[in-house]
């Protein structure tokens, strides 16, 4: 009878373990497996030199240095890119330097898409076969990279920027760079 | 009759689903059987990030196709298996690997099951011990013997 006290905790131990396990799994369920953290954050933007979509000439990683830049990976076939397009335009209107990386797209389709929906991009580099996107660890459009003045990748947004939370996270990092 | 129809239906479904399971391997030409083996090994060990429960060999996704081509190109350039894996990890992170690497960050992942198992074992052993300790002692106490005697006496008196 005197060991009644410890046996109560012992009796509830399975329940406690069970609740802890449920809590752990519940947290796991709220995580999005599609958000794969990029190993490129904190590293210099991968080297590339790509032709421009709308004019002659090319765009390379060296052109990223000296400005805070967003590199937005998009394509005319990508539905979510259309979804985020208003946000990209809004950022552009507010003076953010945005470079488009046209990903595995037909140039004509891309041009039509921009003519119809508006072009928020300072420059658009064409990654026709998606080879450069692999170097950037891109696994789907849209993806947006924040590059600082030194050409270092500081943040990556996977999926459309129209998502409030993702947008706010991006803004927080961007504001810290502009200070 | 109904049974036969449903059987036919099921076998039809099975054929269709098996058809879609066929791995979309392009026809790559390899210099040696050795490189071909490495190619298949790599494309089976690397995760396709678009359809996350498929490896690069199985996936029909565009990116998987690109990555297969990338692996093939690197192999024909004479890159080693490690170099190709490093290439993928540098870009996509450890997540591309179906077999997670062994490093401090993944210790919990690797040892977790063993630790949980050991805790479980300790718990079960202690439970068994405490239960065997709770079993009534072999001999009765004086008090109990007295009570039994009294009960018997009561019974007899009736």
Interface residues (C-beta under 8 A of the other chain):
Chain A: X7 X10 X13 X33 X34 X36 X37 X38 X39 X40 X104 X129 X130 X131 X134 X135 X136 X137 X139 X140
Chain B: X49 X50 X52 X62 X63 X66 X67 X70 X89 X90 X91 X92 X93 X94 X95 X123 X130
